Amino acid sequence: MSDHEQVVCPRCNSRFECKVGSISLCQCTAIPLTVDESQYICDNYEECLCGACMLEMKKEYNAKLLEHKFNQISTLFKK
């Protein structure tokens, strides 16, 4: 089992403890993500993010998704 390590979040540069050896105890498991939210984060970052940035990326993804759906609906009324 791997030891825990101090890593730097590539998004905000804050330090946090990555518990890859005890993933069930890692801070990232506290942030529930859908498959699409997780993919969005993986598409933008290769390294682990801190919990705060994961939450922000989740919000960013959902805001973009909502905007896209709104744009799709609004085009129906422009015809």
N, C-alpha and C positions, 0 to 999 in steps of 0.2 A: 504494500500500500504506500502510495506517495505521501510525502510530508506536505504540509500546508506551506504556501509560499506567499510572500508579499508581492503584489503586482501593481502596475500602474494602469489605470483605465485609459484606453487610447482616445476616448472622447473628451474627458474632462481633466485628465492627468492627476486624479486623486489616487491615493494608495488604498488598497484593500487586500484582505486576505482571501486568496483563492484556495478552496478546499477540494481540489479535484480528487484527492485521495479519499475524501469523505463527502461525496457529492450531495448526499442527503442533508448534510449540515451546512452546505455552502449558501452564501447570501443569495445567489441567483435562483435557488429553488423557491424562494419566498415570493418571486414575481411570476404569477401565472401568465403564460403566453400561449396563444393559439399557434398552430403550425405556421400560419401566414405571418403572424407577428414575429415569430422566431426566425423565419426565413428572411424577413425584411432586415432584421438586425444582422444576420449572417451575410446578407448581400452588401452591407455597409461596413462591417468590421470583422476582421478575422480573429481578433483576440477577445478575451472575456471583458465585459463591461461591468462597472460597479452597479449596484442595485438601483441607485438614483438615475443613472443613465439608461438602464434597461427600461425603467418606468417611463422616462421621457421619450425613448424611442418607440415604446408601445403607444403612447399618446400621439406621437407624430404619425405613426403608421395609420392609426384609426382616424386621425384628422384628414389625412390624405385620402383614405378610403371614403370617408363621408363626403369630402369635396368632389371626388370622382362620381359618386352616386348622385349627388345633387346636380352636377353638370349633365349627367345622363338624363335625369328627370326634367331638368329645365329645357333641354333641347326638344322635348315633346311638346312644350307649350309655345315654342317659337315657330312651329310649322304652320 
